[in-house]
Amino acid sequence: MSSSRLSARKSLISAERICPLALIMLVIALIMIVKQGGWLRQRLKNSRNSLITLEKSSYSAQSSDAKHPSQPAEHSRKSDIRVTSNNKFRSRNWLNMVLKAVVLLALVFLSTLGISTAKDAFYQDANGYPDLLEVGAEELVAGLESGAWTSVDLTKAYLLRIEETNSVLRAVTELNPDALSIAAGLDAERAKGVIRSALHGIPMLIKNNIATNDQMNNTAGSYSLIGAKVPRDATVAAKLREAGVVLLGKSNLSQWANYRSFNSSNGWSAYGGQVTGAYYPNMDPSGSSSGSGVGTSIGLAFAALGTETDGSIVSPSSMNNLVGIKPTVGLTSRSLVIPISEHQDTVGPMARSVSDAAYVLSIIAGKDQNDNYTLTQPWDAPPDYTQALNFSSLRGARIGIPRNALTGSSPNQPLFDAFDAAIQVMKNAGATIVDNANFSAWEQNVADDDATIGNGTIVLDADFISNLAGYLSQLTSNPNNIKSLSDESNFTHHTALEEYPNRDTGIWDQALSLGYNNSDSRFWEAYQYSLYLGGEGGVLGALKAYNLDALILPTAFSPGLPARAGLPIVTVPMGFYPSNTTVIESGRGLVSIGPNIPLVIAIFLQSLLLSFFVLNLTSIYWILTEYRFGLAFMGGQWSEEKLIGLAYAFEQRTHMRQKVKPYLIPNTQLADVVGGPRRRVRR
């Protein structure tokens, strides 16, 4: 963690102290307003009386001069003295009024600043410890540095919170049996003054398609890979370990990252069961990084890693009231991550604030000889993304709206109201909004989406055949001898635990029927066209044509374009369905729309829900996917710094995450492991 940012946070007055001080200052300001109102009225009255007196005096002097012409000089001097004295008196009065007004405005500003700052200060429970539902990296590190708690304490608390809730939400599939011993070792390092990174000793979850060379399984949610072993950690997992992060466990996911079935549900895997969201009973968690989203949303870990081919970080982040960053393809290594598409897969953080997500991204980004896409990065070492956290980032930004992508869909007034409100926030922050910054190849994109097997579908299917085989070939232990997509399909069809045919293998069947992989010339032709639709005919072309820093759309209206071009996304909470919202289910009994289910702002550097999935699901799922709320900021390759800045500036003006609480929150807090256990689930 940068020492300057941490020091700045330490210098903040705590929430308990700053709120009363802010309120006292605000009361003083209000009293002054009332008094100043009376004082001002009295001064205006005095000024009017003085002017009347002056006019009478002046008239009297003129009359006297007419009657007594022999005394003009002396009387004129007296009149001049009265006028000069009165002007000085009036000048002093108005100067005092200005000074008092300045003081008054300063008091109001400081009081509101204090109240606003209190929101960003420590979230504390009744025992004075930070609330694990909201606590961020800087608060956790401050406690570790002061000795208020240890990494072992944090790890114990998170493990207990998982135990409390996992039978209901099923967010976690694997717990690391070595987590406590790893935390103890990191505490020992800290005691010796060895600090590996800003996140030294802080526990995180990682998605169960990110391999670790330890006692945890890496399954993608399938029983076929139970017991399979890898030669080393996935590069992103290794980077977290090297940074001193405690790998707490693995989060559940939509099986095979949502790349198996046309008729399954978000968050279901054979191995992990059905994930549900914490903002409404039986809530659809979105996917495919479902467990990472739900687990982070209720504080089962500090943050989590997710993966995305198209929408799998940003969508569950949106649904679970989180910040999520989907990086440019090639910013983070995919080595030993169970793949779908080398051209679209990426790994990114899911966290409760832009700041926390930026800390994680700074650790996992970078080049890796095991992933040649990372070797195209335009730097030797990636930026420190926490340096992009600037409240003023929206000021002067040029942000475009491609209106032609907002056509052809059923009206949804709440969505457009949320979009308009987000635009206004950005305008108020000093951004310039450029309307009708349209995508030049939007109609071709729609046609490709509507095709039975479009170019975008060919890219994913052909990549999956090649890339899955490549991952399986690296396994050092493979108990079920799964070496190809055909092997996996056969295992699934003949294993009852995989719930086939209740949950079909339609996506695999389609991929296998394609008849070729990504080494075929037909693949390259499809990829080039898909890349054009998302890039020069889509986001990149509009950015250039209108000289923009970013494009924005409700996320419901941006399927496919960003994902085709492999560009980054940041999601930020925007709002929630109101308490009187009619409950609507998305299939298999999951609630997609209901009271307090989050709306979202998603800041998309470039990508979103794959239209391929949408078009092949039931019509009701299409409708619900379209009505999901979010704002997409789309930008160019490697533009994470810019987009993180915009996301942070928006987040700090709205603080939307804290406005609604989940219906189910684990009760365990740091006080319970530092001062004795007490466990129950808050509902």
Buried (B, 14 or more C-beta within 10 A) or exposed (E): BBEEBBEEBEEBBEBEEBBEBBBEBBEBBBEBEEEBEEBBEEBEEEBEEBEEEBEEBEEEBEEBBEEEEEEEEEBEEEBEEBEEEBEEEBEEBEEEBEEBEEEBEEBBEBBBEBBBBBEBBBBBBEEEBBBBBBBBBBBBBBBBBEEBBBBBBBBBBBBBBBBBBBEBBBBBBBBBEBBBEBBBBBBEBBEEEEBBBBBBBBBBBBBBBBBBBBEBBBBBBBBBBEEBBBEBBBBBBBBBBEBBBBBBBBBBBBBBBBBBBBBBBBBBBBBBBBBBBBBBBBBBBBBBBBBBBBBBBBBBBBBBBBBBBBBBBBBBBBBBBBBBBBBBBBBBBBBBBBBBBBBBBBBBBBBBBBBBBBBBBBBBBBBBEEBEBBEEBEEEEBBBBBBBBBEEBBEEBBBBBBBBBBEEBEEBEBBEEBBEBBBEBBEEBEBBBBEEBBBBBBEBBBEBBEBEBBBBBBBBBBBBBBBBBEBBEBBEEBEBEBBBBEBBBBBBEEBEEBBBEEBBBBBBEBBBEBEBBBEBEEBEEBBEBBBBBBBBBBBBBBBEEBEBBBBBBBBBBBBBBBBBBBBBBBBBBBBBBEEEBEBBBBBBEBBBBBBBBBBBBBBBBBBBBBBBBBBBBEEEBBBBBBBBBBBBBBBBBBBBBBBBBBBBBBBBBBEBBBEBBBBBBBBBBBBBBBEEEEEEBEE
